[in-house]
């Protein structure tokens, strides 16, 4: 069938293929790849959420050792899914993060050997140091390399 039904007026058909819009297979592949990555991130965020939930449930239920250990394992697996295995290992073995990594892993070990309260304290400290939690108070945004200094500066208290 001819694309131009009326050769004098040159009016295109409604269902005629539009040759001006070309799509390359690379663009379609990149969209599919980004969809796969977003699915992995959703799973990782879900795992981290369940890990935090089980950890908090273990704390509420008088430091139940099984729930705390399960929460930590699920949390670390979610972290590995989001960051990737290589980046997770680099996070824990980076020379600047030794202090946080060591305290987090000591806390995990203490939970496994039935000292859950001390383990949670070590893990919280290790998480703060390892991830350098960012605290925002209005216009003031601090990176907590020294958590007490950040809190004292945020609330305008003198640091002794």
ChimeraX attribute file (.defattr): number of C-alpha atoms within 10 A of each C-alpha:
attribute: neighborCount
match mode: 1-to-1
recipient: residues
	/A:1	5
	/A:2	9
	/A:3	14
	/A:4	13
	/A:5	12
	/A:6	11
	/A:7	10
	/A:8	7
	/A:9	8
	/A:10	10
	/A:11	11
	/A:12	15
	/A:13	12
	/A:14	8
	/A:15	7
	/A:16	11
	/A:17	10
	/A:18	9
	/A:19	6
	/A:20	6
	/A:21	6
	/A:22	7
	/A:23	8
	/A:24	7
	/A:25	8
	/A:26	9
	/A:27	10
	/A:28	10
	/A:29	11
	/A:30	11
	/A:31	11
	/A:32	12
	/A:33	12
	/A:34	11
	/A:35	12
	/A:36	12
	/A:37	13
	/A:38	13
	/A:39	12
	/A:40	17
	/A:41	17
	/A:42	15
	/A:43	15
	/A:44	23
	/A:45	17
	/A:46	15
	/A:47	23
	/A:48	24
	/A:49	16
	/A:50	18
	/A:51	24
	/A:52	18
	/A:53	17
	/A:54	22
	/A:55	26
	/A:56	16
	/A:57	16
	/A:58	20
	/A:59	17
	/A:60	10
	/A:61	12
	/A:62	10
	/A:63	20
	/A:64	19
	/A:65	22
	/A:66	16
	/A:67	19
	/A:68	27
	/A:69	21
	/A:70	16
	/A:71	24
	/A:72	21
	/A:73	17
	/A:74	23
	/A:75	24
	/A:76	16
	/A:77	19
	/A:78	24
	/A:79	19
	/A:80	18
	/A:81	19
	/A:82	21
	/A:83	16
	/A:84	15
	/A:85	13
	/A:86	9
	/A:87	13
	/A:88	17
	/A:89	12
	/A:90	12
	/A:91	17
	/A:92	18
	/A:93	13
	/A:94	13
	/A:95	10
	/A:96	11
	/A:97	17
	/A:98	16
	/A:99	15
	/A:100	22
	/A:101	23
	/A:102	17
	/A:103	21
	/A:104	25
	/A:105	16
	/A:106	18
	/A:107	24
	/A:108	22
	/A:109	17
	/A:110	20
	/A:111	24
	/A:112	15
	/A:113	11
	/A:114	14
	/A:115	15
	/A:116	24
	/A:117	17
	/A:118	14
	/A:119	25
	/A:120	21
	/A:121	14
	/A:122	23
	/A:123	26
	/A:124	15
	/A:125	18
	/A:126	23
	/A:127	16
	/A:128	18
	/A:129	21
	/A:130	23
	/A:131	15
	/A:132	17
	/A:133	14
	/A:134	13
	/A:135	15
	/A:136	12
	/A:137	10
	/A:138	7
	/A:139	6
	/A:140	9
	/A:141	12
	/A:142	19
	/A:143	13
	/A:144	17
	/A:145	15
	/A:146	12
	/A:147	18
	/A:148	12
	/A:149	15
	/A:150	19
	/A:151	16
	/A:152	13
	/A:153	14
	/A:154	16
	/A:155	9
	/A:156	9
	/A:157	10
	/A:158	8
	/A:159	10
	/A:160	6
